[in-house]
């Protein structure tokens, strides 16, 4: 009881360079609204310009002005050697 167990974890080197084949995707969610968020979502878009256009369009239709924007990128983890 109370003994400290040690575990060995495989160490990963996470590449910081973005693979050119995996382009980032952009998404916006409308968080406007008083009692609850509007929740309208742009879906996955591939350029910031498309995202801006979606926001501009939604804003023009609804007058909503608050959006949560996310950018997703894929990074590749490469298994390293056991310590
Ligand atoms: Zn909205």
PDB file of the backbone (N, CA, C, O) and the ligand in Angstrom, with CONECT records:
HET     ZN  A 101       1
ATOM      1  N   UNK A   1       0.839  -1.203   0.000  1.00  0.00           N
ATOM      2  CA  UNK A   1       0.000   0.000   0.000  1.00  0.00           C
ATOM      3  C   UNK A   1       0.870   1.248   0.000  1.00  0.00           C
ATOM      4  O   UNK A   1       1.893   1.316   0.681  1.00  0.00           O
ATOM      5  N   UNK A   2       0.454   2.194  -0.751  1.00  0.00           N
ATOM      6  CA  UNK A   2       1.198   3.448  -0.806  1.00  0.00           C
ATOM      7  C   UNK A   2       2.441   3.384  -1.669  1.00  0.00           C
ATOM      8  O   UNK A   2       3.135   4.385  -1.846  1.00  0.00           O
ATOM      9  N   UNK A   3       2.717   2.225  -2.197  1.00  0.00           N
ATOM     10  CA  UNK A   3       3.899   2.116  -3.047  1.00  0.00           C
ATOM     11  C   UNK A   3       3.702   2.895  -4.337  1.00  0.00           C
ATOM     12  O   UNK A   3       2.612   2.921  -4.907  1.00  0.00           O
ATOM     13  N   UNK A   4       4.749   3.508  -4.770  1.00  0.00           N
ATOM     14  CA  UNK A   4       4.679   4.271  -6.017  1.00  0.00           C
ATOM     15  C   UNK A   4       4.972   3.354  -7.189  1.00  0.00           C
ATOM     16  O   UNK A   4       6.037   2.744  -7.285  1.00  0.00           O
ATOM     17  N   UNK A   5       4.030   3.282  -8.041  1.00  0.00           N
ATOM     18  CA  UNK A   5       4.259   2.492  -9.241  1.00  0.00           C
ATOM     19  C   UNK A   5       4.794   3.383 -10.336  1.00  0.00           C
ATOM     20  O   UNK A   5       4.381   4.534 -10.482  1.00  0.00           O
ATOM     21  N   UNK A   6       5.692   2.853 -11.082  1.00  0.00           N
ATOM     22  CA  UNK A   6       6.164   3.638 -12.219  1.00  0.00           C
ATOM     23  C   UNK A   6       5.745   2.967 -13.515  1.00  0.00           C
ATOM     24  O   UNK A   6       5.770   1.743 -13.646  1.00  0.00           O
ATOM     25  N   UNK A   7       5.380   3.760 -14.416  1.00  0.00           N
ATOM     26  CA  UNK A   7       4.968   3.270 -15.720  1.00  0.00           C
ATOM     27  C   UNK A   7       5.920   3.807 -16.776  1.00  0.00           C
ATOM     28  O   UNK A   7       6.495   4.887 -16.642  1.00  0.00           O
ATOM     29  N   UNK A   8       6.058   3.052 -17.781  1.00  0.00           N
ATOM     30  CA  UNK A   8       6.853   3.538 -18.901  1.00  0.00           C
ATOM     31  C   UNK A   8       5.918   3.883 -20.055  1.00  0.00           C
ATOM     32  O   UNK A   8       5.066   3.090 -20.456  1.00  0.00           O
ATOM     33  N   UNK A   9       6.102   5.043 -20.550  1.00  0.00           N
ATOM     34  CA  UNK A   9       5.294   5.472 -21.685  1.00  0.00           C
ATOM     35  C   UNK A   9       6.175   5.600 -22.905  1.00  0.00           C
ATOM     36  O   UNK A   9       7.328   6.026 -22.848  1.00  0.00           O
ATOM     37  N   UNK A  10       5.583   5.215 -23.991  1.00  0.00           N
ATOM     38  CA  UNK A  10       6.274   5.436 -25.248  1.00  0.00           C
ATOM     39  C   UNK A  10       6.309   6.941 -25.500  1.00  0.00           C
ATOM     40  O   UNK A  10       5.285   7.621 -25.438  1.00  0.00           O
ATOM     41  N   UNK A  11       7.466   7.426 -25.775  1.00  0.00           N
ATOM     42  CA  UNK A  11       7.589   8.864 -26.030  1.00  0.00           C
ATOM     43  C   UNK A  11       7.287   9.175 -27.483  1.00  0.00           C
ATOM     44  O   UNK A  11       7.717   8.471 -28.397  1.00  0.00           O
ATOM     45  N   UNK A  12       6.548  10.232 -27.668  1.00  0.00           N
ATOM     46  CA  UNK A  12       6.213  10.633 -29.025  1.00  0.00           C
ATOM     47  C   UNK A  12       6.856  11.960 -29.359  1.00  0.00           C
ATOM     48  O   UNK A  12       6.883  12.893 -28.555  1.00  0.00           O
ATOM     49  N   UNK A  13       7.350  12.009 -30.523  1.00  0.00           N
ATOM     50  CA  UNK A  13       7.811  13.277 -31.062  1.00  0.00           C
ATOM     51  C   UNK A  13       6.677  13.808 -31.918  1.00  0.00           C
ATOM     52  O   UNK A  13       6.277  13.171 -32.892  1.00  0.00           O
ATOM     53  N   UNK A  14       6.165  14.959 -31.561  1.00  0.00           N
ATOM     54  CA  UNK A  14       5.055  15.516 -32.333  1.00  0.00           C
ATOM     55  C   UNK A  14       5.592  16.535 -33.323  1.00  0.00           C
ATOM     56  O   UNK A  14       6.163  17.561 -32.954  1.00  0.00           O
ATOM     57  N   UNK A  15       5.394  16.223 -34.551  1.00  0.00           N
ATOM     58  CA  UNK A  15       5.880  17.108 -35.605  1.00  0.00           C
ATOM     59  C   UNK A  15       5.128  18.427 -35.555  1.00  0.00           C
ATOM     60  O   UNK A  15       3.904  18.448 -35.425  1.00  0.00           O
ATOM     61  N   UNK A  16       5.851  19.509 -35.658  1.00  0.00           N
ATOM     62  CA  UNK A  16       5.209  20.813 -35.636  1.00  0.00           C
ATOM     63  C   UNK A  16       4.909  21.306 -37.047  1.00  0.00           C
ATOM     64  O   UNK A  16       4.048  22.161 -37.255  1.00  0.00           O
ATOM     65  N   UNK A  17       5.620  20.760 -37.985  1.00  0.00           N
ATOM     66  CA  UNK A  17       5.366  21.167 -39.365  1.00  0.00           C
ATOM     67  C   UNK A  17       4.033  20.592 -39.822  1.00  0.00           C
ATOM     68  O   UNK A  17       3.716  19.436 -39.539  1.00  0.00           O
ATOM     69  N   UNK A  18       3.277  21.385 -40.512  1.00  0.00           N
ATOM     70  CA  UNK A  18       1.996  20.920 -41.012  1.00  0.00           C
ATOM     71  C   UNK A  18       2.207  20.215 -42.337  1.00  0.00           C
ATOM     72  O   UNK A  18       2.809  20.752 -43.267  1.00  0.00           O
ATOM     73  N   UNK A  19       1.704  19.023 -42.392  1.00  0.00           N
ATOM     74  CA  UNK A  19       1.770  18.259 -43.620  1.00  0.00           C
ATOM     75  C   UNK A  19       1.043  19.023 -44.718  1.00  0.00           C
ATOM     76  O   UNK A  19      -0.114  19.409 -44.552  1.00  0.00           O
ATOM     77  N   UNK A  20       1.708  19.234 -45.812  1.00  0.00           N
ATOM     78  CA  UNK A  20       1.118  20.048 -46.876  1.00  0.00           C
ATOM     79  C   UNK A  20      -0.116  19.397 -47.483  1.00  0.00           C
ATOM     80  O   UNK A  20      -0.915  20.067 -48.137  1.00  0.00           O
ATOM     81  N   UNK A  21      -0.277  18.083 -47.271  1.00  0.00           N
ATOM     82  CA  UNK A  21      -1.447  17.394 -47.817  1.00  0.00           C
ATOM     83  C   UNK A  21      -2.673  17.572 -46.934  1.00  0.00           C
ATOM     84  O   UNK A  21      -3.802  17.346 -47.369  1.00  0.00           O
ATOM     85  N   UNK A  22      -2.442  17.981 -45.690  1.00  0.00           N
ATOM     86  CA  UNK A  22      -3.570  18.151 -44.783  1.00  0.00           C
ATOM     87  C   UNK A  22      -3.744  19.631 -44.496  1.00  0.00           C
ATOM     88  O   UNK A  22      -3.144  20.175 -43.570  1.00  0.00           O
ATOM     89  N   UNK A  23      -4.553  20.256 -45.283  1.00  0.00           N
ATOM     90  CA  UNK A  23      -4.794  21.679 -45.139  1.00  0.00           C
ATOM     91  C   UNK A  23      -5.641  21.942 -43.898  1.00  0.00           C
ATOM     92  O   UNK A  23      -6.477  21.123 -43.518  1.00  0.00           O
ATOM     93  N   UNK A  24      -5.413  23.090 -43.276  1.00  0.00           N
ATOM     94  CA  UNK A  24      -6.246  23.427 -42.130  1.00  0.00           C
ATOM     95  C   UNK A  24      -7.687  23.667 -42.567  1.00  0.00           C
ATOM     96  O   UNK A  24      -7.950  24.048 -43.708  1.00  0.00           O
ATOM     97  N   UNK A  25      -8.604  23.440 -41.650  1.00  0.00           N
ATOM     98  CA  UNK A  25     -10.003  23.764 -41.935  1.00  0.00           C
ATOM     99  C   UNK A  25     -10.473  24.801 -40.928  1.00  0.00           C
ATOM    100  O   UNK A  25      -9.982  24.871 -39.801  1.00  0.00           O
ATOM    101  N   UNK A  26     -11.413  25.585 -41.353  1.00  0.00           N
ATOM    102  CA  UNK A  26     -11.920  26.692 -40.550  1.00  0.00           C
ATOM    103  C   UNK A  26     -13.403  26.483 -40.321  1.00  0.00           C
ATOM    104  O   UNK A  26     -14.128  25.995 -41.188  1.00  0.00           O
ATOM    105  N   UNK A  27     -13.835  26.867 -39.128  1.00  0.00           N
ATOM    106  CA  UNK A  27     -15.249  26.730 -38.828  1.00  0.00           C
ATOM    107  C   UNK A  27     -15.654  27.848 -37.880  1.00  0.00           C
ATOM    108  O   UNK A  27     -14.890  28.226 -36.992  1.00  0.00           O
ATOM    109  N   UNK A  28     -16.834  28.365 -38.067  1.00  0.00           N
ATOM    110  CA  UNK A  28     -17.361  29.375 -37.156  1.00  0.00           C
ATOM    111  C   UNK A  28     -18.721  28.915 -36.640  1.00  0.00           C
ATOM    112  O   UNK A  28     -19.513  28.318 -37.368  1.00  0.00           O
ATOM    113  N   UNK A  29     -18.967  29.209 -35.373  1.00  0.00           N
ATOM    114  CA  UNK A  29     -20.261  28.932 -34.772  1.00  0.00           C
ATOM    115  C   UNK A  29     -20.784  30.254 -34.232  1.00  0.00           C
ATOM    116  O   UNK A  29     -20.068  30.985 -33.548  1.00  0.00           O
ATOM    117  N   UNK A  30     -22.028  30.550 -34.544  1.00  0.00           N
ATOM    118  CA  UNK A  30     -22.621  31.781 -34.054  1.00  0.00           C
ATOM    119  C   UNK A  30     -22.996  31.607 -32.587  1.00  0.00           C
ATOM    120  O   UNK A  30     -23.791  30.737 -32.233  1.00  0.00           O
ATOM    121  N   UNK A  31     -22.412  32.445 -31.746  1.00  0.00           N
ATOM    122  CA  UNK A  31     -22.705  32.358 -30.306  1.00  0.00           C
ATOM    123  C   UNK A  31     -23.512  33.581 -29.854  1.00  0.00           C
ATOM    124  O   UNK A  31     -23.556  33.911 -28.669  1.00  0.00           O
ATOM    125  N   UNK A  32     -24.140  34.236 -30.818  1.00  0.00           N
ATOM    126  CA  UNK A  32     -24.998  35.366 -30.481  1.00  0.00           C
ATOM    127  C   UNK A  32     -26.288  34.844 -29.872  1.00  0.00           C
ATOM    128  O   UNK A  32     -26.674  33.695 -30.087  1.00  0.00           O
ATOM    129  N   UNK A  33     -26.933  35.684 -29.126  1.00  0.00           N
ATOM    130  CA  UNK A  33     -28.205  35.286 -28.531  1.00  0.00           C
ATOM    131  C   UNK A  33     -28.186  35.542 -27.053  1.00  0.00           C
ATOM    132  O   UNK A  33     -27.135  35.450 -26.419  1.00  0.00           O
ATOM    133  N   UNK A  34     -29.341  35.865 -26.485  1.00  0.00           N
ATOM    134  CA  UNK A  34     -29.372  36.267 -25.087  1.00  0.00           C
ATOM    135  C   UNK A  34     -29.564  35.093 -24.143  1.00  0.00           C
ATOM    136  O   UNK A  34     -28.775  34.900 -23.218  1.00  0.00           O
ATOM    137  N   UNK A  35     -30.616  34.303 -24.374  1.00  0.00           N
ATOM    138  CA  UNK A  35     -30.840  33.183 -23.459  1.00  0.00           C
ATOM    139  C   UNK A  35     -30.034  31.966 -23.851  1.00  0.00           C
ATOM    140  O   UNK A  35     -29.539  31.229 -22.998  1.00  0.00           O
ATOM    141  N   UNK A  36     -29.910  31.767 -25.125  1.00  0.00           N
ATOM    142  CA  UNK A  36     -29.022  30.698 -25.590  1.00  0.00           C
ATOM    143  C   UNK A  36     -28.426  31.081 -26.925  1.00  0.00           C
ATOM    144  O   UNK A  36     -28.960  31.909 -27.663  1.00  0.00           O
ATOM    145  N   UNK A  37     -27.300  30.450 -27.209  1.00  0.00           N
ATOM    146  CA  UNK A  37     -26.600  30.772 -28.447  1.00  0.00           C
ATOM    147  C   UNK A  37     -27.428  30.393 -29.663  1.00  0.00           C
ATOM    148  O   UNK A  37     -28.189  29.426 -29.645  1.00  0.00           O
ATOM    149  N   UNK A  38     -27.267  31.152 -30.684  1.00  0.00           N
ATOM    150  CA  UNK A  38     -27.911  30.870 -31.971  1.00  0.00           C
ATOM    151  C   UNK A  38     -27.516  29.482 -32.466  1.00  0.00           C
ATOM    152  O   UNK A  38     -28.364  28.689 -32.876  1.00  0.00           O
ATOM    153  N   UNK A  39     -26.214  29.203 -32.422  1.00  0.00           N
ATOM    154  CA  UNK A  39     -25.730  27.862 -32.759  1.00  0.00           C
ATOM    155  C   UNK A  39     -25.563  27.577 -34.240  1.00  0.00           C
ATOM    156  O   UNK A  39     -25.188  26.468 -34.621  1.00  0.00           O
ATOM    157  N   UNK A  40     -25.834  28.559 -35.073  1.00  0.00           N
ATOM    158  CA  UNK A  40     -25.633  28.332 -36.515  1.00  0.00           C
ATOM    159  C   UNK A  40     -24.156  28.071 -36.775  1.00  0.00           C
ATOM    160  O   UNK A  40     -23.288  28.724 -36.196  1.00  0.00           O
ATOM    161  N   UNK A  41     -23.885  27.125 -37.639  1.00  0.00           N
ATOM    162  CA  UNK A  41     -22.491  26.778 -37.900  1.00  0.00           C
ATOM    163  C   UNK A  41     -22.183  26.815 -39.394  1.00  0.00           C
ATOM    164  O   UNK A  41     -23.017  26.471 -40.232  1.00  0.00           O
ATOM    165  N   UNK A  42     -20.998  27.230 -39.692  1.00  0.00           N
ATOM    166  CA  UNK A  42     -20.584  27.370 -41.086  1.00  0.00           C
ATOM    167  C   UNK A  42     -20.244  26.022 -41.704  1.00  0.00           C
ATOM    168  O   UNK A  42     -20.196  25.893 -42.928  1.00  0.00           O
ATOM    169  N   UNK A  43     -20.013  25.032 -40.879  1.00  0.00           N
ATOM    170  CA  UNK A  43     -19.457  23.782 -41.399  1.00  0.00           C
ATOM    171  C   UNK A  43     -17.984  23.979 -41.687  1.00  0.00           C
ATOM    172  O   UNK A  43     -17.449  25.075 -41.520  1.00  0.00           O
ATOM    173  N   UNK A  44     -17.334  22.918 -42.118  1.00  0.00           N
ATOM    174  CA  UNK A  44     -15.896  23.016 -42.390  1.00  0.00           C
ATOM    175  C   UNK A  44     -15.634  23.751 -43.686  1.00  0.00           C
ATOM    176  O   UNK A  44     -16.138  23.380 -44.746  1.00  0.00           O
ATOM    177  N   UNK A  45     -14.836  24.797 -43.583  1.00  0.00           N
ATOM    178  CA  UNK A  45     -14.451  25.569 -44.758  1.00  0.00           C
ATOM    179  C   UNK A  45     -12.943  25.512 -44.908  1.00  0.00           C
ATOM    180  O   UNK A  45     -12.226  25.185 -43.963  1.00  0.00           O
ATOM    181  N   UNK A  46     -12.477  25.828 -46.082  1.00  0.00           N
ATOM    182  CA  UNK A  46     -11.054  25.619 -46.351  1.00  0.00           C
ATOM    183  C   UNK A  46     -10.217  26.879 -46.477  1.00  0.00           C
ATOM    184  O   UNK A  46      -8.996  26.805 -46.612  1.00  0.00           O
ATOM    185  N   UNK A  47     -10.859  28.023 -46.434  1.00  0.00           N
ATOM    186  CA  UNK A  47     -10.081  29.262 -46.450  1.00  0.00           C
ATOM    187  C   UNK A  47     -10.712  30.263 -45.482  1.00  0.00           C
ATOM    188  O   UNK A  47     -11.920  30.235 -45.245  1.00  0.00           O
ATOM    189  N   UNK A  48      -9.885  31.143 -44.929  1.00  0.00           N
ATOM    190  CA  UNK A  48     -10.418  32.191 -44.045  1.00  0.00           C
ATOM    191  C   UNK A  48     -11.399  33.090 -44.790  1.00  0.00           C
ATOM    192  O   UNK A  48     -12.324  33.634 -44.188  1.00  0.00           O
ATOM    193  N   UNK A  49     -11.199  33.247 -46.100  1.00  0.00           N
ATOM    194  CA  UNK A  49     -12.094  34.099 -46.889  1.00  0.00           C
ATOM    195  C   UNK A  49     -13.501  33.514 -46.921  1.00  0.00           C
ATOM    196  O   UNK A  49     -14.483  34.244 -46.788  1.00  0.00           O
ATOM    197  N   UNK A  50     -13.601  32.187 -47.099  1.00  0.00           N
ATOM    198  CA  UNK A  50     -14.917  31.537 -47.094  1.00  0.00           C
ATOM    199  C   UNK A  50     -15.591  31.733 -45.744  1.00  0.00           C
ATOM    200  O   UNK A  50     -16.798  31.958 -45.658  1.00  0.00           O
ATOM    201  N   UNK A  51     -14.778  31.641 -44.686  1.00  0.00           N
ATOM    202  CA  UNK A  51     -15.313  31.805 -43.340  1.00  0.00           C
ATOM    203  C   UNK A  51     -15.856  33.217 -43.145  1.00  0.00           C
ATOM    204  O   UNK A  51     -16.949  33.414 -42.613  1.00  0.00           O
ATOM    205  N   UNK A  52     -15.074  34.182 -43.584  1.00  0.00           N
ATOM    206  CA  UNK A  52     -15.496  35.580 -43.473  1.00  0.00           C
ATOM    207  C   UNK A  52     -16.789  35.815 -44.256  1.00  0.00           C
ATOM    208  O   UNK A  52     -17.685  36.531 -43.811  1.00  0.00           O
ATOM    209  N   UNK A  53     -16.858  35.192 -45.432  1.00  0.00           N
ATOM    210  CA  UNK A  53     -18.050  35.349 -46.266  1.00  0.00           C
ATOM    211  C   UNK A  53     -19.278  34.750 -45.571  1.00  0.00           C
ATOM    212  O   UNK A  53     -20.367  35.322 -45.614  1.00  0.00           O
ATOM    213  N   UNK A  54     -19.084  33.585 -44.928  1.00  0.00           N
ATOM    214  CA  UNK A  54     -20.206  32.958 -44.229  1.00  0.00           C
ATOM    215  C   UNK A  54     -20.674  33.855 -43.077  1.00  0.00           C
ATOM    216  O   UNK A  54     -21.871  34.067 -42.883  1.00  0.00           O
ATOM    217  N   UNK A  55     -19.708  34.371 -42.325  1.00  0.00           N
ATOM    218  CA  UNK A  55     -20.049  35.239 -41.193  1.00  0.00           C
ATOM    219  C   UNK A  55     -20.775  36.486 -41.687  1.00  0.00           C
ATOM    220  O   UNK A  55     -21.782  36.900 -41.113  1.00  0.00           O
ATOM    221  N   UNK A  56     -20.255  37.074 -42.750  1.00  0.00           N
ATOM    222  CA  UNK A  56     -20.878  38.282 -43.297  1.00  0.00           C
ATOM    223  C   UNK A  56     -22.310  37.986 -43.734  1.00  0.00           C
ATOM    224  O   UNK A  56     -23.214  38.789 -43.500  1.00  0.00           O
ATOM    225  N   UNK A  57     -22.514  36.831 -44.371  1.00  0.00           N
ATOM    226  CA  UNK A  57     -23.842  36.450 -44.837  1.00  0.00           C
ATOM    227  C   UNK A  57     -24.794  36.218 -43.678  1.00  0.00           C
ATOM    228  O   UNK A  57     -25.935  36.678 -43.706  1.00  0.00           O
ATOM    229  N   UNK A  58     -24.323  35.495 -42.643  1.00  0.00           N
ATOM    230  CA  UNK A  58     -25.164  35.209 -41.486  1.00  0.00           C
ATOM    231  C   UNK A  58     -25.492  36.497 -40.746  1.00  0.00           C
ATOM    232  O   UNK A  58     -26.621  36.692 -40.295  1.00  0.00           O
ATOM    233  N   UNK A  59     -24.511  37.366 -40.624  1.00  0.00           N
ATOM    234  CA  UNK A  59     -24.713  38.650 -39.956  1.00  0.00           C
ATOM    235  C   UNK A  59     -25.742  39.486 -40.716  1.00  0.00           C
ATOM    236  O   UNK A  59     -26.596  40.130 -40.106  1.00  0.00           O
ATOM    237  N   UNK A  60     -25.659  39.473 -42.049  1.00  0.00           N
ATOM    238  CA  UNK A  60     -26.594  40.248 -42.866  1.00  0.00           C
ATOM    239  C   UNK A  60     -28.021  39.735 -42.681  1.00  0.00           C
ATOM    240  O   UNK A  60     -28.969  40.520 -42.655  1.00  0.00           O
ATOM    241  N   UNK A  61     -28.171  38.403 -42.553  1.00  0.00           N
ATOM    242  CA  UNK A  61     -29.499  37.810 -42.417  1.00  0.00           C
ATOM    243  C   UNK A  61     -30.092  37.991 -41.031  1.00  0.00           C
ATOM    244  O   UNK A  61     -31.298  38.188 -40.880  1.00  0.00           O
ATOM    245  N   UNK A  62     -29.236  37.923 -40.022  1.00  0.00           N
ATOM    246  CA  UNK A  62     -29.739  37.826 -38.648  1.00  0.00           C
ATOM    247  C   UNK A  62     -29.319  38.986 -37.750  1.00  0.00           C
ATOM    248  O   UNK A  62     -29.926  39.214 -36.703  1.00  0.00           O
ATOM    249  N   UNK A  63     -28.283  39.718 -38.157  1.00  0.00           N
ATOM    250  CA  UNK A  63     -27.756  40.782 -37.305  1.00  0.00           C
ATOM    251  C   UNK A  63     -26.859  40.263 -36.179  1.00  0.00           C
ATOM    252  O   UNK A  63     -26.418  41.027 -35.321  1.00  0.00           O
ATOM    253  N   UNK A  64     -26.595  38.945 -36.196  1.00  0.00           N
ATOM    254  CA  UNK A  64     -25.753  38.359 -35.149  1.00  0.00           C
ATOM    255  C   UNK A  64     -24.293  38.771 -35.334  1.00  0.00           C
ATOM    256  O   UNK A  64     -23.777  38.802 -36.451  1.00  0.00           O
ATOM    257  N   UNK A  65     -23.639  39.087 -34.212  1.00  0.00           N
ATOM    258  CA  UNK A  65     -22.285  39.637 -34.313  1.00  0.00           C
ATOM    259  C   UNK A  65     -21.215  38.887 -33.534  1.00  0.00           C
ATOM    260  O   UNK A  65     -20.042  39.255 -33.601  1.00  0.00           O
ATOM    261  N   UNK A  66     -21.593  37.833 -32.789  1.00  0.00           N
ATOM    262  CA  UNK A  66     -20.586  37.103 -32.015  1.00  0.00           C
ATOM    263  C   UNK A  66     -20.408  35.694 -32.564  1.00  0.00           C
ATOM    264  O   UNK A  66     -21.369  34.938 -32.704  1.00  0.00           O
ATOM    265  N   UNK A  67     -19.186  35.364 -32.864  1.00  0.00           N
ATOM    266  CA  UNK A  67     -18.884  34.059 -33.447  1.00  0.00           C
ATOM    267  C   UNK A  67     -17.683  33.436 -32.747  1.00  0.00           C
ATOM    268  O   UNK A  67     -16.751  34.127 -32.337  1.00  0.00           O
ATOM    269  N   UNK A  68     -17.732  32.130 -32.625  1.00  0.00           N
ATOM    270  CA  UNK A  68     -16.572  31.401 -32.116  1.00  0.00           C
ATOM    271  C   UNK A  68     -15.921  30.735 -33.317  1.00  0.00           C
ATOM    272  O   UNK A  68     -16.542  29.944 -34.027  1.00  0.00           O
ATOM    273  N   UNK A  69     -14.671  31.069 -33.521  1.00  0.00           N
ATOM    274  CA  UNK A  69     -13.973  30.557 -34.698  1.00  0.00           C
ATOM    275  C   UNK A  69     -12.962  29.504 -34.287  1.00  0.00           C
ATOM    276  O   UNK A  69     -12.227  29.682 -33.316  1.00  0.00           O
ATOM    277  N   UNK A  70     -12.929  28.420 -35.021  1.00  0.00           N
ATOM    278  CA  UNK A  70     -11.915  27.390 -34.745  1.00  0.00           C
ATOM    279  C   UNK A  70     -11.153  27.071 -36.030  1.00  0.00           C
ATOM    280  O   UNK A  70     -11.705  27.083 -37.131  1.00  0.00           O
ATOM    281  N   UNK A  71      -9.896  26.792 -35.850  1.00  0.00           N
ATOM    282  CA  UNK A  71      -9.051  26.358 -36.961  1.00  0.00           C
ATOM    283  C   UNK A  71      -8.515  24.983 -36.595  1.00  0.00           C
ATOM    284  O   UNK A  71      -7.934  24.806 -35.524  1.00  0.00           O
ATOM    285  N   UNK A  72      -8.702  24.032 -37.455  1.00  0.00           N
ATOM    286  CA  UNK A  72      -8.206  22.687 -37.185  1.00  0.00           C
ATOM    287  C   UNK A  72      -7.060  22.353 -38.128  1.00  0.00           C
ATOM    288  O   UNK A  72      -7.127  22.584 -39.335  1.00  0.00           O
ATOM    289  N   UNK A  73      -6.032  21.814 -37.550  1.00  0.00           N
ATOM    290  CA  UNK A  73      -4.937  21.311 -38.372  1.00  0.00           C
ATOM    291  C   UNK A  73      -4.594  19.906 -37.909  1.00  0.00           C
ATOM    292  O   UNK A  73      -4.825  19.541 -36.756  1.00  0.00           O
ATOM    293  N   UNK A  74      -4.056  19.147 -38.799  1.00  0.00           N
ATOM    294  CA  UNK A  74      -3.635  17.783 -38.480  1.00  0.00           C
ATOM    295  C   UNK A  74      -2.127  17.793 -38.246  1.00  0.00           C
ATOM    296  O   UNK A  74      -1.367  18.267 -39.091  1.00  0.00           O
ATOM    297  N   UNK A  75      -1.700  17.274 -37.112  1.00  0.00           N
ATOM    298  CA  UNK A  75      -0.268  17.079 -36.911  1.00  0.00           C
ATOM    299  C   UNK A  75      -0.019  15.586 -36.752  1.00  0.00           C
ATOM    300  O   UNK A  75      -0.893  14.834 -36.320  1.00  0.00           O
ATOM    301  N   UNK A  76       1.155  15.188 -37.100  1.00  0.00           N
ATOM    302  CA  UNK A  76       1.487  13.779 -37.086  1.00  0.00           C
ATOM    303  C   UNK A  76       2.437  13.485 -35.915  1.00  0.00           C
ATOM    304  O   UNK A  76       3.477  14.127 -35.770  1.00  0.00           O
ATOM    305  N   UNK A  77       2.066  12.520 -35.098  1.00  0.00           N
ATOM    306  CA  UNK A  77       2.943  12.085 -34.015  1.00  0.00           C
ATOM    307  C   UNK A  77       3.728  10.877 -34.483  1.00  0.00           C
ATOM    308  O   UNK A  77       3.179   9.937 -35.057  1.00  0.00           O
ATOM    309  N   UNK A  78       5.022  10.924 -34.226  1.00  0.00           N
ATOM    310  CA  UNK A  78       5.848   9.805 -34.657  1.00  0.00           C
ATOM    311  C   UNK A  78       6.361   9.048 -33.452  1.00  0.00           C
ATOM    312  O   UNK A  78       6.963   9.637 -32.554  1.00  0.00           O
ATOM    313  N   UNK A  79       6.127   7.736 -33.424  1.00  0.00           N
ATOM    314  CA  UNK A  79       6.601   6.950 -32.293  1.00  0.00           C
ATOM    315  C   UNK A  79       8.112   7.052 -32.142  1.00  0.00           C
ATOM    316  O   UNK A  79       8.851   6.893 -33.114  1.00  0.00           O
ATOM    317  N   UNK A  80       8.573   7.320 -30.911  1.00  0.00           N
ATOM    318  CA  UNK A  80      10.008   7.389 -30.678  1.00  0.00           C
ATOM    319  C   UNK A  80      10.497   6.116 -30.022  1.00  0.00           C
ATOM    320  O   UNK A  80       9.765   5.131 -29.927  1.00  0.00           O
ATOM    321  N   UNK A  81      11.736   6.144 -29.573  1.00  0.00           N
ATOM    322  CA  UNK A  81      12.310   4.977 -28.924  1.00  0.00           C
ATOM    323  C   UNK A  81      11.830   4.893 -27.474  1.00  0.00           C
ATOM    324  O   UNK A  81      11.518   5.908 -26.853  1.00  0.00           O
ATOM    325  N   UNK A  82      11.777   3.686 -26.952  1.00  0.00           N
ATOM    326  CA  UNK A  82      11.493   3.517 -25.515  1.00  0.00           C
ATOM    327  C   UNK A  82      12.617   4.146 -24.734  1.00  0.00           C
ATOM    328  O   UNK A  82      13.783   4.086 -25.125  1.00  0.00           O
ATOM    329  N   UNK A  83      12.250   4.749 -23.625  1.00  0.00           N
ATOM    330  CA  UNK A  83      13.293   5.352 -22.775  1.00  0.00           C
ATOM    331  C   UNK A  83      14.076   4.287 -22.058  1.00  0.00           C
ATOM    332  O   UNK A  83      14.993   4.600 -21.299  1.00  0.00           O
TER     333      UNK A  83
HETATM  334 ZN    ZN A 101     -26.679  33.520 -35.405  1.00  0.00          ZN
END
